[in-house]
């Protein structure tokens, strides 16, 4: 089979989302996340509001939590914390089957990041598609951001084309640590889409 025919059979982001919604056990969550970046659909980035979801959860307003989480998911299906929030809401509202479906999605998306590295160095950085994923990883692992975030660019990267990393200073159980995220998949992408005039 030629490379061209293999690429022709590569599912679109929208097809992958539909497969994930149906519970396809063979879904490649990393490929789904990366496809989000390349999709031409009209999804939005930067809208996610973790404080809103956390506030609704603390208020035990589970229907509004579910509606809000589902609204975020409709705009960005790979938004991990929204799937966790939807699972919490479904469970609280007595819909265990739907809660389990959301947990499978949330954990699959998260595991695809954790499988990409260990975050201890640039070489083993977690590969993410946006900064929201960085904070989702920290939250999932029980790590708190503790101050500075630094951008590290590889020698070939001015706005795109080489490695780029976020280095976050963090703490867990009082121990300080550095966490590295590989942001090469999205760093500079907006500049390419909307070049300065």
N, C-alpha and C positions, 0 to 999 in steps of 0.2 A: 504494500500500500504506500502510495507516495505521501510526502509531507503535506502537499497541498490537499489531498483528499482527507488526511487526518485532521487538518485544520478545519476543513469544511464540516466535519462531524462534531467539532468542539461545540458543546452546548453554550447558548447565550446566558448571560446573567439572569434574564427573566425565566428561561427554561430551568436553570439551576434552582432558582427560588421556588418555582412550582414543584420541582422534585423534592426539595427540602420540606415544603409544606405538606406534601403527601407522605412524608416519613420515609423517603428512600434511604435504606440502610447503607447504600454505597456512596452517599454524598461526600464529595471532597470539600471539606469546609474551608481549607486554605484557598483552593481554586475559586470557591464561591466568593470569598472575601476579596481576592484579587480581581475577579470579574466585575465586582462592584465599581472598582476604580476605572475600568475600561468601558463600562456600559455607557451607552448613549441615552439611556432613559433619563427622565427629568427628576432624579432624586436629589435631595438636598443634603448638604453636609454642614455641620456646625450648629444644628438646631437642638441637639440633645441637651436636656436639662436634668442633671442628676439630682439637684436640690429639690426640684419639683417632685420627682418620683419618690425621693426619700421622705419628703414632707407628707405626701399623700399616704405613704406606707405608715409613717408614724401616727398620722391622724386616723388610720384604719379606714380610710375612704377607699375601699377596695374596688368599687365599680369605677370611680373616677381614675384610680391608679391603672386599672385595666384599659380603660378608654384612652388614657394618655399614652401608655406604653404601646398600645396597638397603633396609635397615631404616629408615634416615632418609627415603629417597625414598618409601617406603610411607606414611609419616606426613605428608610434605610434598613432593609431587611437584615443586614449583618450587624446591627447595633446590639452588642452583647448584653449590656445592662438592661436594655428594654425587654429582652426576652426573659431575663431573670425576674424583672418586675412583673411581667405578665404572668409568669408561673406562680409567683407569690399571690397575686390577685386571684387567679383562677382557683388556687388551693383554698384561699380564705372564703371564696364564694361557693365552695363545694363542688367545683368542676375538676376533679382529680385527673381525669384523662387528658384534658386540655393542658393542665399544669405540667403533666409529664412530657407532653409533646414540646412545650416551651423549654423545659429543662434540658431535653435532649438537644434542642437547637442551641441553647445558650452554652451548654457544656461542650458541644462539638465545636462551636466557633472558638471558645476559649482554648480548648485543647489544641486547636490548630496553631494558635500562637505559642503556647507552651512547648509544643513539639519543635518549634523553629529554633530554639536555643535555650540558654539558661539565664541570659541577661547579665552575666558576670563580666563580660568583656565585649569589645567591638566584634571580635571574631564569632562570639556566641550570643550576640544580641538577639532579643526577641524581634521578629519581623512583624511590623504593624502597618496598617493602611491609613491610620489617622491618629491624632493625639488622644481621642476618646478611648481608643483601644489601650493606650499606655495606662490610663487611669483605671480602666476596667481590670487590667492585669494586676495592678497594685492592689486594688480593692479585693480581688479574688484571692490573692496570696496573703492578705492581711498585712500589707506593707503600706506605710504612710509616707507620702512625699514630704520631704523635710527641707524645703528651701529651694536652692538653685536648680535650674534646668539649663544645661549647656548644649549648644549645637556643635557637633564635630563634623567637619566636611573632609572627605577624602581629597587627594591632590587633583583629581580630575573634575571635581564637582564645584561649579560656580553656582548654578541654579538647578542643574540636573545632569545626569550622565555618569555619576560616580557614587561611591558610597556616602551616605549621610546618616548620622546617628544623633539621637537625643540621649544625653546622660542626665539621669535624675538622681539627686541626693535623696536618700530615703532612710527610714528606720523601721525596724521590726523588733518588738520586745526590747526596746531601748538600745538596740545595736544599730550603729550607722552602717550604711552600705551604699554602693553605687549600682544603679540599674541601667543597663544599656538597651536602647531600642533602635533597631535598624529602620530608618524612615525613608530609605531610598525609593521605595515604591510610590511614595506620594510627594516627597520633598521637591519643590520646584514645579510640580505638575500644574498648579494654578497659573504660574507664570507662563507656562507653555500654552495653556488654553486661552489666556487673556494677556498677551504680551503688551508691554507698555508702548504707548504711541509716541 
